[in-house]
């Protein structure tokens, strides 16, 4: 189920994402894990690790896994998740990953209830991740063959990653300040 969606270019998208995160995660004593999935080697697949890097820079206190310097991708996903789950059992997980959509969905960010299926666009069999998911539409289904290439707009990927990281920062500042 989609909780909220909108283009990264919408003037109110950061606020809408932040408000919905505040409803979902209102307790600063129970902060979620952020699991940012993707590769730093492919522009379109870098949405997750780029978002993870921005989150680590903006909010060092958050538990964020998957950055440009230490990505979680298809080859290391299972072993990394096993390690993360041992460190943080029982925590709410928010998974962040790139996705494909229709032409009109390019640049759309969605927060959905339920896990995401990493590697689905490339028909990879990987475990579902997250209790909630945040996806950014980086390409169209008709461009599936380009997902693993370096063809695509870094501008769109960065714009979505920036919007998500700003929304998480706004959410974090609100719940911490409301709690204090």
N, C-alpha and C positions, 0 to 999 in steps of 0.2 A: 504494500500500500504506500503510495506517495504521500508524504507529509507536507512537503513544500517543494515547489520547483519554480525556476525562472532563469532567464538569461543573465550571464555575468555582466552584461551591459545595462540591465535594468537599474535605474537609479536607486531603488529601494531593496535590491537583492541582499545586500549585507545585513540590513536591519531585519528583513524577513527571515533569513537563515538564523540570525542570532536569537530572535524571539522564539523560534521553534526549538532551538537547542535549549533555551532556558526552560521551556515547558517540559521537554524530555528529560533534561538533566539539571534539576534545580538545586541539588545539594552539593555544596563545595567539599563536604566530607566524603563524598562518593564520586569522585571524578572518573570519567570513563577513560579507557585506553583508546588511543588513536592508532589504527593500523593502516598505514599508507602503502598501497600495493602498486608496483610497476617498476619500470626499468629506467635508469638514467641514460641508457644508450639509444633510446628511440624517442624522438620529440613527442609523438602523440601518446606514448605510454608513460611519459614522465609526469603526468598530472599528479599521481599519488605521491611519488618521492619529492617532487617540487613543493607540494602542499606540506608534506612532512617537514621539509627543511625550513619553510617559512614559519610553521608552527613552533618548531624547536627554537628558532631565533626570537620569536615574539613572546613565547610563554615557556621558558625553560622548566617551570615546575610541572608541566604536563608530561604524562607518560606517552611519548610519541615514538612509534617504531616505523621505519621505512623512510629514509631520506635520500637525497642525491648521493651522499657519501657512503651510505649504508642501506641500500635498497632491499626491499623484500620483493622477490620476483619468482617466477615459475620454478626456477632451479633450486631455490633455497627456502621456499615458502613453508613446506611441511616441517623441516627441522627448526626454522626460526619460530614458527608458531608453537611447536612443542616447548621450546625454551621459554617463550613469552608466557605461555599458559602456566608453566611451573612457577614463574615469578609472580604472576598476577591472577591466580585462580578466582573465579567468581565475579570478576569485574565486568561491567557493561563495556562492550566493544563497539566502537564506531569505525567501520572500515571505509577507506577512501580509495577510489580507483577510477580510471578512465573507462568510458563506455562508448558504444556506437549507437547511433540513432538515425532518425530520418533527416532529410536535408534541413527541414525547418527547426530541428532540435540542436543543431550545431551551436555550442556555447551554453547549453542549458545545464544547470546544476540541479540535482535532485537529492533531497533527503528522503530515504525510504525506510519503512519499518521492515526489518528482516535482513538476512545476510545478502552479501553480493557473491557472485560466482566468478572469481578471478579466472582469466584465460578463456572465458566463454566465447568471445569473439573469434578466437583462434582455435576453437574446438579442443581446448586442453581440459583434461580431467583433474581439477584441483578441488580441494575441500571448500565448502562455503565458509565465509568469514564475516563475523560481526553480528551483533544484534540489530544494529542500524547500519545503513550504508549511505555514503555521500558519493555520488557519481557526477562526473563532468563529461558531457558528450563532446568528444574530441574529433570525431569523424562520422561519416555515414556508413550504413551497412554496405552500400554499394562500393565504398572505398576500403572494405575489409582488408584487401591485400596490401594496403599501404600502412596499416597499423604498425607493423614491425619495420617499416622503412623510416627514413628520416625525412619523409615528405609530409608536410603538414605545417600548420601555423603555430609557432611557438608563442606568438602574441595571444592567441585564443587560450592556449594551455596556461600561460602565465596569468592571464586575466582571471580565469576561473580559480586557479590556485590562490591568487591574491585575495579574491572575494571570499573564498572559504576560510582562509587564514584570518582575515579581518573579522568575519562573522564569529569565528571561534574566540578570537581575542575579545570582542565585544561581549559575548556570552560569559567568558571567564571573568572579565572585570565586573560585570553585573552581579554574578552570584557571589564572588568574593566580597565585593563592597556591600551587598545586601546582608551578608552573613556577619560582617565585622561590626 
